[in-house]
Amino acid sequence: MAEMVKLFVNGEEVEVEEGKNLIDAIGAVGIEIPHLCYHPALGADGNCRMCLVGIEEGRPPVVPACKTPAREGMRVQLDTDVIKKIQRDIMEFELINHPTDCPICDQAGECKLQDYYMEVDLQDSRMRVPQVQKSKNLDFGCGVVHDQERCVLCGRCVRFTRQITKTGELGIVNRTDTARVNIFPGRPLNNRYALNIVDICPVGAMTSKDFRFKQRVWFLKKDKGICHGCAKGCNIFIDHNREKYKDDIIYRFRARQNDLVNGYFICDQGRMSYKLENENRLTVTRIDGAEADFADGVQRIQQQLSMAQKPLLLVSPNSTLEQQWSVKRIATLFGATCSGYSDAYIKEGDGDDYLISDDKSANRKGLQLLEIDSDKESFEKALKGCDLLVSFDNDLFMFDKNSEFKALVESKKLLSISSHDNAMTKASLVALPVLSYSEYDGTIVNEDGVLQTFRKAVRKNEEAVDILEVTRMLGGAVRDKEQAWPGMRTTVNVLADIQSDQIPAEGLQLPESEEAHVSA
């Protein structure tokens, strides 16, 4: 653990981590030092000078906070007339050629330049000459659109492509009033993390082509969530808005910091997966291809399970631990085989050594913890011998895989409980709509063994139900998320001492050495 030291900020004693730069050290105790070019994941560049602070009896007396480590007894001055004047002067320089287009800027409401102007400047411009004209709406590739006239040349985007993706597509060309961030001729952005540039831009210079002019950010409700695009389980903000008389719609996913999982960034594919939460949803119950009442659909599934001699329940690797546990419990109730076979979710060769996994499911580790058999041979044997197949949100034919099972599946009585309309629901005698992951609470384990919990974000005008509720309606004993945990703690060794409501915000690293022994 890092050593703590005591220093003084504006005469008040605070305890901070020794050696951290002053922006991060003092920021950890809730005191913000204005800055534009510094970013914790990109290091200190020191070019904006917005973070200059005074050091009492220091040599030199004024230093950039991003490059100054915290030391015992240091006396930091943030509110002196000298420091305030420096901040006002820096803001005036930044705003000399900046357009006053906040009403149409996507960053308005999230813009640090806007925030700092309100905090430290609030002065009319003294410029009496025309502003330097710069280009707008420059397509940099990968969905990134650049407005040069808003750029403050902080260099974050350039450092991101050099330090994080190591692709180096961006650079700052020319000098003084002609300096611009630009791509190299004929070399647009070409990496799978490019849209993080939009997140880290402190102003509205880097924008997303997908989000551009779609929604004002102050209308958006910003809830914490976990990306289900792959097994990494990156932490995200789910930004959504429920306009009057309309449904709740997700407009974007943004990266949320979690040093235990994804740091500060997410991949572009995961970022754009918000569209899958809005599109192609199964919204009505279908029985024999015709629209039906939800209760009738549940009753038909219950009847079919009661009549079946050898039912097979297929659970999704995207389901939460609680959902997987509840499905396993009703499999025991109906004497059914429970399978987690989901090879279709694996996209060989698609992953990298950073944040993208070949496995496009969010909770395959959960299947392993609960000892739900996911073996292909076992599934094939069970499928051939079953007289009823019930899919709990498992897309068996994702990415057009498992074509060898199509004829066999179509020859069986197939019932689907699903959040989305897909090949499985279209072939089902009963298709029952349920909530998707942005619409319920739950717990998942990522590919690195990090147990994470997430909360309901989106609320539809006409809400479906959770898979947990469906299993309860079918006769299961698990009524809700909390009620699943006593059974899981009893039978899964690594969960024995975990309380679901006490899982840290960043998640909990599960031990790899212990074996889970489960009986249901």
Stockholm file with secondary structure:
# STOCKHOLM 1.0

chainA/1-520         MAEMVKLFVNGEEVEVEEGKNLIDAIGAVGIEIPHLCYHPALGADGNCRMCLVGIEEGRPPVVPACKTPAREGMRVQLDTDVIKKIQRDIMEFELINHPTDCPICDQAGECKLQDYYMEVDLQDSRMRVPQVQKSKNLDFGCGVVHDQERCVLCGRCVRFTRQITKTGELGIVNRTDTARVNIFPGRPLNNRYALNIVDICPVGAMTSKDFRFKQRVWFLKKDKGICHGCAKGCNIFIDHNREKYKDDIIYRFRARQNDLVNGYFICDQGRMSYKLENENRLTVTRIDGAEADFADGVQRIQQQLSMAQKPLLLVSPNSTLEQQWSVKRIATLFGATCSGYSDAYIKEGDGDDYLISDDKSANRKGLQLLEIDSDKESFEKALKGCDLLVSFDNDLFMFDKNSEFKALVESKKLLSISSHDNAMTKASLVALPVLSYSEYDGTIVNEDGVLQTFRKAVRKNEEAVDILEVTRMLGGAVRDKEQAWPGMRTTVNVLADIQSDQIPAEGLQLPESEEAHVSA
#=GR chainA/1-520 SS CCCEEEEEETTEEEEEETTSBHHHHHHTTTCCCCCSSCBTTTBCCCCSCTTEEEETTCSSSEEEGGGCBCCTTCEEESSSHHHHHHHHHHHHHHHSSCCCCGGGCTTTTTCHHHHHIIIIICCCCCCCSCCCCCCCCEEEETTEEECGGGCCCCCHHHHIIIIISCCCCEEEESCGGGCEEEEBTTBCCCSTTTTHHHHHCSSSSEEETTTTTTCCGGGCEEEEEECCSSTTCCEEEEEEEECTTSCEEEEEEEECCBTTTTBTCCCHHHHHTHHHHHSSBCCSEEETTEEECHHHHHHHHHHHHHHCSSEEEEECTTSCHHHHHHHHHHHHHTTCEEECCCGGGBCTTCCCSSSCCSBCCSCHHHHHHTTCCCCHHHHHHHHHHCSEEEEESCCTTGGGCCGGGHHHHHTSCEEEEESBCCHHHHTCSEEEEBCCGGGSCEEEECTTCEEEEECCCCCCSSCCBCHHHHHHHTTCSCCSHHHHHHHHHHHCGGGTTCCGGGCCTTCEECCSSSCCCCCC
#=GC SS_cons         CCCEEEEEETTEEEEEETTSBHHHHHHTTTCCCCCSSCBTTTBCCCCSCTTEEEETTCSSSEEEGGGCBCCTTCEEESSSHHHHHHHHHHHHHHHSSCCCCGGGCTTTTTCHHHHHIIIIICCCCCCCSCCCCCCCCEEEETTEEECGGGCCCCCHHHHIIIIISCCCCEEEESCGGGCEEEEBTTBCCCSTTTTHHHHHCSSSSEEETTTTTTCCGGGCEEEEEECCSSTTCCEEEEEEEECTTSCEEEEEEEECCBTTTTBTCCCHHHHHTHHHHHSSBCCSEEETTEEECHHHHHHHHHHHHHHCSSEEEEECTTSCHHHHHHHHHHHHHTTCEEECCCGGGBCTTCCCSSSCCSBCCSCHHHHHHTTCCCCHHHHHHHHHHCSEEEEESCCTTGGGCCGGGHHHHHTSCEEEEESBCCHHHHTCSEEEEBCCGGGSCEEEECTTCEEEEECCCCCCSSCCBCHHHHHHHTTCSCCSHHHHHHHHHHHCGGGTTCCGGGCCTTCEECCSSSCCCCCC
//
